[in-house]
Amino acid sequence: MPNHPMILLSFVNMKLRDEFSSLDELCRAFDTTAAEVTEKLASVGYSYNEQTRQFTAC
């Protein structure tokens, strides 16, 4: 997974839209945790919306 938060945001949202049905599934595939991804994206003002399966600005 990308390390830069804004690139990570784009990457994660694209993967959730095109390939994975949940954040947990995506994280398992990339050997990370949802908490790590959520924390990194929260640091730049984004939160996860489970209903839309995407990170959006807070």
PDB file of N, H, CA, C and O in Angstrom:
ATOM      1  N   MET A   1       0.842  -1.176   0.000  1.00  0.00           N
ATOM      2  CA  MET A   1       0.000   0.000   0.000  1.00  0.00           C
ATOM      3  C   MET A   1       0.889   1.242   0.000  1.00  0.00           C
ATOM      4  O   MET A   1       1.981   1.244   0.569  1.00  0.00           O
ATOM      5  N   PRO A   2       0.404   2.281  -0.641  1.00  0.00           N
ATOM      6  CA  PRO A   2       1.168   3.533  -0.653  1.00  0.00           C
ATOM      7  C   PRO A   2       1.336   4.101   0.755  1.00  0.00           C
ATOM      8  O   PRO A   2       0.485   3.895   1.621  1.00  0.00           O
ATOM      9  N   ASN A   3       2.411   4.797   0.972  1.00  0.00           N
ATOM     10  H   ASN A   3       3.103   4.963   0.269  1.00  0.00           H
ATOM     11  CA  ASN A   3       2.693   5.368   2.283  1.00  0.00           C
ATOM     12  C   ASN A   3       2.190   6.805   2.411  1.00  0.00           C
ATOM     13  O   ASN A   3       1.777   7.218   3.495  1.00  0.00           O
ATOM     14  N   HIS A   4       2.219   7.563   1.330  1.00  0.00           N
ATOM     15  H   HIS A   4       2.555   7.227   0.450  1.00  0.00           H
ATOM     16  CA  HIS A   4       1.769   8.958   1.364  1.00  0.00           C
ATOM     17  C   HIS A   4       0.251   8.978   1.561  1.00  0.00           C
ATOM     18  O   HIS A   4      -0.467   8.309   0.818  1.00  0.00           O
ATOM     19  N   PRO A   5      -0.256   9.735   2.550  1.00  0.00           N
ATOM     20  CA  PRO A   5      -1.690   9.706   2.873  1.00  0.00           C
ATOM     21  C   PRO A   5      -2.631  10.001   1.703  1.00  0.00           C
ATOM     22  O   PRO A   5      -3.659   9.338   1.566  1.00  0.00           O
ATOM     23  N   MET A   6      -2.304  10.974   0.867  1.00  0.00           N
ATOM     24  H   MET A   6      -1.469  11.512   0.979  1.00  0.00           H
ATOM     25  CA  MET A   6      -3.223  11.323  -0.223  1.00  0.00           C
ATOM     26  C   MET A   6      -3.215  10.257  -1.332  1.00  0.00           C
ATOM     27  O   MET A   6      -4.243   9.990  -1.955  1.00  0.00           O
ATOM     28  N   ILE A   7      -2.077   9.673  -1.561  1.00  0.00           N
ATOM     29  H   ILE A   7      -1.242   9.889  -1.056  1.00  0.00           H
ATOM     30  CA  ILE A   7      -2.009   8.576  -2.535  1.00  0.00           C
ATOM     31  C   ILE A   7      -2.713   7.349  -1.959  1.00  0.00           C
ATOM     32  O   ILE A   7      -3.402   6.627  -2.679  1.00  0.00           O
ATOM     33  N   LEU A   8      -2.536   7.119  -0.657  1.00  0.00           N
ATOM     34  H   LEU A   8      -1.977   7.706  -0.072  1.00  0.00           H
ATOM     35  CA  LEU A   8      -3.233   6.021   0.016  1.00  0.00           C
ATOM     36  C   LEU A   8      -4.744   6.199  -0.095  1.00  0.00           C
ATOM     37  O   LEU A   8      -5.467   5.238  -0.357  1.00  0.00           O
ATOM     38  N   LEU A   9      -5.218   7.422   0.103  1.00  0.00           N
ATOM     39  H   LEU A   9      -4.630   8.202   0.317  1.00  0.00           H
ATOM     40  CA  LEU A   9      -6.650   7.715  -0.011  1.00  0.00           C
ATOM     41  C   LEU A   9      -7.183   7.301  -1.380  1.00  0.00           C
ATOM     42  O   LEU A   9      -8.188   6.597  -1.472  1.00  0.00           O
ATOM     43  N   SER A  10      -6.521   7.731  -2.422  1.00  0.00           N
ATOM     44  H   SER A  10      -5.704   8.303  -2.347  1.00  0.00           H
ATOM     45  CA  SER A  10      -6.940   7.407  -3.775  1.00  0.00           C
ATOM     46  C   SER A  10      -6.896   5.897  -4.022  1.00  0.00           C
ATOM     47  O   SER A  10      -7.823   5.321  -4.590  1.00  0.00           O
ATOM     48  N   PHE A  11      -5.813   5.276  -3.589  1.00  0.00           N
ATOM     49  H   PHE A  11      -5.060   5.745  -3.128  1.00  0.00           H
ATOM     50  CA  PHE A  11      -5.625   3.841  -3.780  1.00  0.00           C
ATOM     51  C   PHE A  11      -6.720   3.034  -3.075  1.00  0.00           C
ATOM     52  O   PHE A  11      -7.343   2.156  -3.673  1.00  0.00           O
ATOM     53  N   VAL A  12      -6.941   3.345  -1.808  1.00  0.00           N
ATOM     54  H   VAL A  12      -6.435   4.058  -1.323  1.00  0.00           H
ATOM     55  CA  VAL A  12      -7.923   2.594  -1.009  1.00  0.00           C
ATOM     56  C   VAL A  12      -9.330   2.785  -1.571  1.00  0.00           C
ATOM     57  O   VAL A  12     -10.067   1.810  -1.719  1.00  0.00           O
ATOM     58  N   ASN A  13      -9.715   4.018  -1.885  1.00  0.00           N
ATOM     59  H   ASN A  13      -9.116   4.810  -1.765  1.00  0.00           H
ATOM     60  CA  ASN A  13     -11.057   4.246  -2.425  1.00  0.00           C
ATOM     61  C   ASN A  13     -11.253   3.541  -3.767  1.00  0.00           C
ATOM     62  O   ASN A  13     -12.328   3.004  -4.035  1.00  0.00           O
ATOM     63  N   MET A  14     -10.224   3.539  -4.605  1.00  0.00           N
ATOM     64  H   MET A  14      -9.351   3.975  -4.388  1.00  0.00           H
ATOM     65  CA  MET A  14     -10.320   2.835  -5.893  1.00  0.00           C
ATOM     66  C   MET A  14     -10.478   1.328  -5.677  1.00  0.00           C
ATOM     67  O   MET A  14     -11.324   0.693  -6.307  1.00  0.00           O
ATOM     68  N   LYS A  15      -9.670   0.763  -4.793  1.00  0.00           N
ATOM     69  H   LYS A  15      -8.983   1.278  -4.281  1.00  0.00           H
ATOM     70  CA  LYS A  15      -9.738  -0.684  -4.532  1.00  0.00           C
ATOM     71  C   LYS A  15     -11.089  -1.063  -3.936  1.00  0.00           C
ATOM     72  O   LYS A  15     -11.654  -2.097  -4.292  1.00  0.00           O
ATOM     73  N   LEU A  16     -11.610  -0.240  -3.035  1.00  0.00           N
ATOM     74  H   LEU A  16     -11.151   0.600  -2.745  1.00  0.00           H
ATOM     75  CA  LEU A  16     -12.922  -0.524  -2.443  1.00  0.00           C
ATOM     76  C   LEU A  16     -14.026  -0.436  -3.496  1.00  0.00           C
ATOM     77  O   LEU A  16     -14.980  -1.212  -3.463  1.00  0.00           O
ATOM     78  N   ARG A  17     -13.899   0.488  -4.407  1.00  0.00           N
ATOM     79  H   ARG A  17     -13.123   1.119  -4.434  1.00  0.00           H
ATOM     80  CA  ARG A  17     -14.899   0.641  -5.470  1.00  0.00           C
ATOM     81  C   ARG A  17     -14.832  -0.514  -6.471  1.00  0.00           C
ATOM     82  O   ARG A  17     -15.864  -1.026  -6.903  1.00  0.00           O
ATOM     83  N   ASP A  18     -13.604  -0.925  -6.840  1.00  0.00           N
ATOM     84  H   ASP A  18     -12.765  -0.509  -6.490  1.00  0.00           H
ATOM     85  CA  ASP A  18     -13.442  -1.854  -7.956  1.00  0.00           C
ATOM     86  C   ASP A  18     -13.206  -3.320  -7.589  1.00  0.00           C
ATOM     87  O   ASP A  18     -13.531  -4.206  -8.379  1.00  0.00           O
ATOM     88  N   GLU A  19     -12.649  -3.591  -6.410  1.00  0.00           N
ATOM     89  H   GLU A  19     -12.385  -2.870  -5.768  1.00  0.00           H
ATOM     90  CA  GLU A  19     -12.208  -4.961  -6.137  1.00  0.00           C
ATOM     91  C   GLU A  19     -12.662  -5.581  -4.820  1.00  0.00           C
ATOM     92  O   GLU A  19     -12.839  -6.797  -4.746  1.00  0.00           O
ATOM     93  N   PHE A  20     -12.851  -4.779  -3.789  1.00  0.00           N
ATOM     94  H   PHE A  20     -12.707  -3.792  -3.849  1.00  0.00           H
ATOM     95  CA  PHE A  20     -13.110  -5.345  -2.463  1.00  0.00           C
ATOM     96  C   PHE A  20     -14.455  -4.897  -1.925  1.00  0.00           C
ATOM     97  O   PHE A  20     -14.907  -3.785  -2.197  1.00  0.00           O
ATOM     98  N   SER A  21     -15.090  -5.771  -1.160  1.00  0.00           N
ATOM     99  H   SER A  21     -14.723  -6.675  -0.939  1.00  0.00           H
ATOM    100  CA  SER A  21     -16.416  -5.453  -0.634  1.00  0.00           C
ATOM    101  C   SER A  21     -16.369  -4.850   0.760  1.00  0.00           C
ATOM    102  O   SER A  21     -17.404  -4.437   1.285  1.00  0.00           O
ATOM    103  N   SER A  22     -15.180  -4.789   1.376  1.00  0.00           N
ATOM    104  H   SER A  22     -14.340  -5.124   0.950  1.00  0.00           H
ATOM    105  CA  SER A  22     -15.065  -4.170   2.696  1.00  0.00           C
ATOM    106  C   SER A  22     -13.635  -3.708   2.938  1.00  0.00           C
ATOM    107  O   SER A  22     -12.694  -4.178   2.300  1.00  0.00           O
ATOM    108  N   LEU A  23     -13.499  -2.788   3.865  1.00  0.00           N
ATOM    109  H   LEU A  23     -14.264  -2.407   4.384  1.00  0.00           H
ATOM    110  CA  LEU A  23     -12.177  -2.302   4.239  1.00  0.00           C
ATOM    111  C   LEU A  23     -11.358  -3.430   4.864  1.00  0.00           C
ATOM    112  O   LEU A  23     -10.160  -3.546   4.603  1.00  0.00           O
ATOM    113  N   ASP A  24     -11.988  -4.250   5.676  1.00  0.00           N
ATOM    114  H   ASP A  24     -12.961  -4.156   5.888  1.00  0.00           H
ATOM    115  CA  ASP A  24     -11.269  -5.373   6.303  1.00  0.00           C
ATOM    116  C   ASP A  24     -10.731  -6.346   5.258  1.00  0.00           C
ATOM    117  O   ASP A  24      -9.601  -6.818   5.377  1.00  0.00           O
ATOM    118  N   GLU A  25     -11.518  -6.643   4.252  1.00  0.00           N
ATOM    119  H   GLU A  25     -12.436  -6.259   4.155  1.00  0.00           H
ATOM    120  CA  GLU A  25     -11.076  -7.548   3.182  1.00  0.00           C
ATOM    121  C   GLU A  25      -9.870  -6.963   2.432  1.00  0.00           C
ATOM    122  O   GLU A  25      -8.900  -7.669   2.159  1.00  0.00           O
ATOM    123  N   LEU A  26      -9.941  -5.692   2.112  1.00  0.00           N
ATOM    124  H   LEU A  26     -10.729  -5.118   2.334  1.00  0.00           H
ATOM    125  CA  LEU A  26      -8.839  -5.029   1.438  1.00  0.00           C
ATOM    126  C   LEU A  26      -7.578  -5.076   2.305  1.00  0.00           C
ATOM    127  O   LEU A  26      -6.493  -5.383   1.811  1.00  0.00           O
ATOM    128  N   CYS A  27      -7.722  -4.776   3.579  1.00  0.00           N
ATOM    129  H   CYS A  27      -8.604  -4.527   3.981  1.00  0.00           H
ATOM    130  CA  CYS A  27      -6.568  -4.762   4.483  1.00  0.00           C
ATOM    131  C   CYS A  27      -5.943  -6.144   4.634  1.00  0.00           C
ATOM    132  O   CYS A  27      -4.718  -6.263   4.684  1.00  0.00           O
ATOM    133  N   ARG A  28      -6.750  -7.169   4.706  1.00  0.00           N
ATOM    134  H   ARG A  28      -7.744  -7.073   4.665  1.00  0.00           H
ATOM    135  CA  ARG A  28      -6.205  -8.539   4.772  1.00  0.00           C
ATOM    136  C   ARG A  28      -5.380  -8.843   3.524  1.00  0.00           C
ATOM    137  O   ARG A  28      -4.316  -9.455   3.619  1.00  0.00           O
ATOM    138  N   ALA A  29      -5.853  -8.430   2.382  1.00  0.00           N
ATOM    139  H   ALA A  29      -6.717  -7.933   2.305  1.00  0.00           H
ATOM    140  CA  ALA A  29      -5.144  -8.694   1.124  1.00  0.00           C
ATOM    141  C   ALA A  29      -3.798  -7.983   1.067  1.00  0.00           C
ATOM    142  O   ALA A  29      -2.875  -8.452   0.401  1.00  0.00           O
ATOM    143  N   PHE A  30      -3.680  -6.854   1.764  1.00  0.00           N
ATOM    144  H   PHE A  30      -4.430  -6.473   2.306  1.00  0.00           H
ATOM    145  CA  PHE A  30      -2.439  -6.081   1.741  1.00  0.00           C
ATOM    146  C   PHE A  30      -1.680  -6.150   3.062  1.00  0.00           C
ATOM    147  O   PHE A  30      -0.791  -5.338   3.317  1.00  0.00           O
ATOM    148  N   ASP A  31      -2.032  -7.117   3.895  1.00  0.00           N
ATOM    149  H   ASP A  31      -2.754  -7.777   3.688  1.00  0.00           H
ATOM    150  CA  ASP A  31      -1.329  -7.391   5.155  1.00  0.00           C
ATOM    151  C   ASP A  31      -1.180  -6.142   6.034  1.00  0.00           C
ATOM    152  O   ASP A  31      -0.088  -5.796   6.485  1.00  0.00           O
ATOM    153  N   THR A  32      -2.306  -5.493   6.254  1.00  0.00           N
ATOM    154  H   THR A  32      -3.193  -5.774   5.887  1.00  0.00           H
ATOM    155  CA  THR A  32      -2.354  -4.338   7.149  1.00  0.00           C
ATOM    156  C   THR A  32      -3.660  -4.419   7.926  1.00  0.00           C
ATOM    157  O   THR A  32      -4.412  -5.381   7.772  1.00  0.00           O
ATOM    158  N   THR A  33      -3.934  -3.438   8.744  1.00  0.00           N
ATOM    159  H   THR A  33      -3.323  -2.656   8.869  1.00  0.00           H
ATOM    160  CA  THR A  33      -5.192  -3.438   9.490  1.00  0.00           C
ATOM    161  C   THR A  33      -6.021  -2.208   9.128  1.00  0.00           C
ATOM    162  O   THR A  33      -5.499  -1.184   8.686  1.00  0.00           O
ATOM    163  N   ALA A  34      -7.312  -2.343   9.327  1.00  0.00           N
ATOM    164  H   ALA A  34      -7.736  -3.175   9.686  1.00  0.00           H
ATOM    165  CA  ALA A  34      -8.208  -1.216   9.076  1.00  0.00           C
ATOM    166  C   ALA A  34      -7.862  -0.059  10.010  1.00  0.00           C
ATOM    167  O   ALA A  34      -7.977   1.105   9.624  1.00  0.00           O
ATOM    168  N   ALA A  35      -7.446  -0.367  11.214  1.00  0.00           N
ATOM    169  H   ALA A  35      -7.353  -1.312  11.527  1.00  0.00           H
ATOM    170  CA  ALA A  35      -7.081   0.677  12.176  1.00  0.00           C
ATOM    171  C   ALA A  35      -5.897   1.498  11.668  1.00  0.00           C
ATOM    172  O   ALA A  35      -5.896   2.722  11.801  1.00  0.00           O
ATOM    173  N   GLU A  36      -4.902   0.849  11.093  1.00  0.00           N
ATOM    174  H   GLU A  36      -4.903  -0.145  10.985  1.00  0.00           H
ATOM    175  CA  GLU A  36      -3.733   1.566  10.564  1.00  0.00           C
ATOM    176  C   GLU A  36      -4.122   2.497   9.419  1.00  0.00           C
ATOM    177  O   GLU A  36      -3.704   3.654   9.377  1.00  0.00           O
ATOM    178  N   VAL A  37      -4.920   1.982   8.498  1.00  0.00           N
ATOM    179  H   VAL A  37      -5.260   1.042   8.532  1.00  0.00           H
ATOM    180  CA  VAL A  37      -5.347   2.782   7.353  1.00  0.00           C
ATOM    181  C   VAL A  37      -6.229   3.939   7.813  1.00  0.00           C
ATOM    182  O   VAL A  37      -6.047   5.076   7.378  1.00  0.00           O
ATOM    183  N   THR A  38      -7.170   3.649   8.680  1.00  0.00           N
ATOM    184  H   THR A  38      -7.318   2.725   9.033  1.00  0.00           H
ATOM    185  CA  THR A  38      -8.088   4.672   9.185  1.00  0.00           C
ATOM    186  C   THR A  38      -7.333   5.763   9.929  1.00  0.00           C
ATOM    187  O   THR A  38      -7.633   6.945   9.762  1.00  0.00           O
ATOM    188  N   GLU A  39      -6.356   5.381  10.749  1.00  0.00           N
ATOM    189  H   GLU A  39      -6.113   4.421  10.885  1.00  0.00           H
ATOM    190  CA  GLU A  39      -5.569   6.349  11.508  1.00  0.00           C
ATOM    191  C   GLU A  39      -4.750   7.255  10.582  1.00  0.00           C
ATOM    192  O   GLU A  39      -4.703   8.470  10.771  1.00  0.00           O
ATOM    193  N   LYS A  40      -4.116   6.654   9.593  1.00  0.00           N
ATOM    194  H   LYS A  40      -4.155   5.666   9.440  1.00  0.00           H
ATOM    195  CA  LYS A  40      -3.298   7.442   8.666  1.00  0.00           C
ATOM    196  C   LYS A  40      -4.164   8.435   7.893  1.00  0.00           C
ATOM    197  O   LYS A  40      -3.772   9.587   7.709  1.00  0.00           O
ATOM    198  N   LEU A  41      -5.343   7.994   7.437  1.00  0.00           N
ATOM    199  H   LEU A  41      -5.661   7.058   7.586  1.00  0.00           H
ATOM    200  CA  LEU A  41      -6.206   8.892   6.673  1.00  0.00           C
ATOM    201  C   LEU A  41      -6.895   9.923   7.567  1.00  0.00           C
ATOM    202  O   LEU A  41      -7.209  11.023   7.114  1.00  0.00           O
ATOM    203  N   ALA A  42      -7.130   9.577   8.818  1.00  0.00           N
ATOM    204  H   ALA A  42      -6.876   8.683   9.186  1.00  0.00           H
ATOM    205  CA  ALA A  42      -7.690  10.544   9.766  1.00  0.00           C
ATOM    206  C   ALA A  42      -6.704  11.686  10.004  1.00  0.00           C
ATOM    207  O   ALA A  42      -7.111  12.816  10.274  1.00  0.00           O
ATOM    208  N   SER A  43      -5.418  11.392   9.903  1.00  0.00           N
ATOM    209  H   SER A  43      -5.087  10.475   9.683  1.00  0.00           H
ATOM    210  CA  SER A  43      -4.394  12.421  10.127  1.00  0.00           C
ATOM    211  C   SER A  43      -4.433  13.521   9.061  1.00  0.00           C
ATOM    212  O   SER A  43      -3.887  14.605   9.269  1.00  0.00           O
ATOM    213  N   VAL A  44      -5.070  13.247   7.931  1.00  0.00           N
ATOM    214  H   VAL A  44      -5.513  12.367   7.762  1.00  0.00           H
ATOM    215  CA  VAL A  44      -5.218  14.264   6.881  1.00  0.00           C
ATOM    216  C   VAL A  44      -6.686  14.650   6.665  1.00  0.00           C
ATOM    217  O   VAL A  44      -7.042  15.226   5.637  1.00  0.00           O
ATOM    218  N   GLY A  45      -7.541  14.318   7.665  1.00  0.00           N
ATOM    219  H   GLY A  45      -7.251  13.851   8.500  1.00  0.00           H
ATOM    220  CA  GLY A  45      -8.919  14.796   7.642  1.00  0.00           C
ATOM    221  C   GLY A  45      -9.942  13.929   6.936  1.00  0.00           C
ATOM    222  O   GLY A  45     -10.969  14.435   6.483  1.00  0.00           O
ATOM    223  N   TYR A  46      -9.684  12.625   6.833  1.00  0.00           N
ATOM    224  H   TYR A  46      -8.851  12.214   7.201  1.00  0.00           H
ATOM    225  CA  TYR A  46     -10.634  11.727   6.169  1.00  0.00           C
ATOM    226  C   TYR A  46     -11.104  10.641   7.124  1.00  0.00           C
ATOM    227  O   TYR A  46     -10.345  10.168   7.969  1.00  0.00           O
ATOM    228  N   SER A  47     -12.358  10.256   6.978  1.00  0.00           N
ATOM    229  H   SER A  47     -12.974  10.640   6.291  1.00  0.00           H
ATOM    230  CA  SER A  47     -12.917   9.177   7.793  1.00  0.00           C
ATOM    231  C   SER A  47     -13.617   8.178   6.890  1.00  0.00           C
ATOM    232  O   SER A  47     -14.014   8.496   5.769  1.00  0.00           O
ATOM    233  N   TYR A  48     -13.759   6.961   7.404  1.00  0.00           N
ATOM    234  H   TYR A  48     -13.436   6.703   8.314  1.00  0.00           H
ATOM    235  CA  TYR A  48     -14.362   5.889   6.619  1.00  0.00           C
ATOM    236  C   TYR A  48     -15.867   5.882   6.803  1.00  0.00           C
ATOM    237  O   TYR A  48     -16.363   5.937   7.928  1.00  0.00           O
ATOM    238  N   ASN A  49     -16.595   5.814   5.694  1.00  0.00           N
ATOM    239  H   ASN A  49     -16.192   5.769   4.780  1.00  0.00           H
ATOM    240  CA  ASN A  49     -18.050   5.699   5.704  1.00  0.00           C
ATOM    241  C   ASN A  49     -18.384   4.276   5.285  1.00  0.00           C
ATOM    242  O   ASN A  49     -18.214   3.901   4.124  1.00  0.00           O
ATOM    243  N   GLU A  50     -18.859   3.490   6.239  1.00  0.00           N
ATOM    244  H   GLU A  50     -18.997   3.794   7.181  1.00  0.00           H
ATOM    245  CA  GLU A  50     -19.131   2.073   5.949  1.00  0.00           C
ATOM    246  C   GLU A  50     -20.253   1.888   4.934  1.00  0.00           C
ATOM    247  O   GLU A  50     -20.218   0.944   4.145  1.00  0.00           O
ATOM    248  N   GLN A  51     -21.226   2.757   4.942  1.00  0.00           N
ATOM    249  H   GLN A  51     -21.254   3.524   5.582  1.00  0.00           H
ATOM    250  CA  GLN A  51     -22.352   2.613   4.016  1.00  0.00           C
ATOM    251  C   GLN A  51     -21.934   2.798   2.559  1.00  0.00           C
ATOM    252  O   GLN A  51     -22.406   2.081   1.677  1.00  0.00           O
ATOM    253  N   THR A  52     -21.055   3.753   2.312  1.00  0.00           N
ATOM    254  H   THR A  52     -20.671   4.335   3.028  1.00  0.00           H
ATOM    255  CA  THR A  52     -20.621   4.001   0.932  1.00  0.00           C
ATOM    256  C   THR A  52     -19.307   3.295   0.598  1.00  0.00           C
ATOM    257  O   THR A  52     -18.861   3.299  -0.549  1.00  0.00           O
ATOM    258  N   ARG A  53     -18.698   2.693   1.615  1.00  0.00           N
ATOM    259  H   ARG A  53     -19.061   2.690   2.547  1.00  0.00           H
ATOM    260  CA  ARG A  53     -17.405   1.987   1.469  1.00  0.00           C
ATOM    261  C   ARG A  53     -16.337   2.896   0.848  1.00  0.00           C
ATOM    262  O   ARG A  53     -15.667   2.535  -0.119  1.00  0.00           O
ATOM    263  N   GLN A  54     -16.205   4.089   1.442  1.00  0.00           N
ATOM    264  H   GLN A  54     -16.749   4.383   2.228  1.00  0.00           H
ATOM    265  CA  GLN A  54     -15.176   5.000   0.964  1.00  0.00           C
ATOM    266  C   GLN A  54     -14.761   5.958   2.079  1.00  0.00           C
ATOM    267  O   GLN A  54     -15.501   6.188   3.036  1.00  0.00           O
ATOM    268  N   PHE A  55     -13.565   6.504   1.930  1.00  0.00           N
ATOM    269  H   PHE A  55     -12.964   6.317   1.153  1.00  0.00           H
ATOM    270  CA  PHE A  55     -13.085   7.539   2.830  1.00  0.00           C
ATOM    271  C   PHE A  55     -13.491   8.874   2.244  1.00  0.00           C
ATOM    272  O   PHE A  55     -13.309   9.126   1.053  1.00  0.00           O
ATOM    273  N   THR A  56     -14.052   9.737   3.105  1.00  0.00           N
ATOM    274  H   THR A  56     -14.200   9.532   4.072  1.00  0.00           H
ATOM    275  CA  THR A  56     -14.464  11.062   2.669  1.00  0.00           C
ATOM    276  C   THR A  56     -13.959  12.093   3.674  1.00  0.00           C
ATOM    277  O   THR A  56     -13.630  11.752   4.810  1.00  0.00           O
ATOM    278  N   ALA A  57     -13.900  13.354   3.250  1.00  0.00           N
ATOM    279  H   ALA A  57     -14.167  13.631   2.328  1.00  0.00           H
ATOM    280  CA  ALA A  57     -13.457  14.433   4.123  1.00  0.00           C
ATOM    281  C   ALA A  57     -14.399  14.575   5.316  1.00  0.00           C
ATOM    282  O   ALA A  57     -15.618  14.469   5.182  1.00  0.00           O
ATOM    283  N   CYS A  58     -13.813  14.814   6.472  1.00  0.00           N
ATOM    284  H   CYS A  58     -12.823  14.900   6.581  1.00  0.00           H
ATOM    285  CA  CYS A  58     -14.614  14.982   7.703  1.00  0.00           C
ATOM    286  C   CYS A  58     -15.310  16.310   7.727  1.00  0.00           C
ATOM    287  O   CYS A  58     -16.022  16.616   8.683  1.00  0.00           O
TER     288      CYS A  58
END
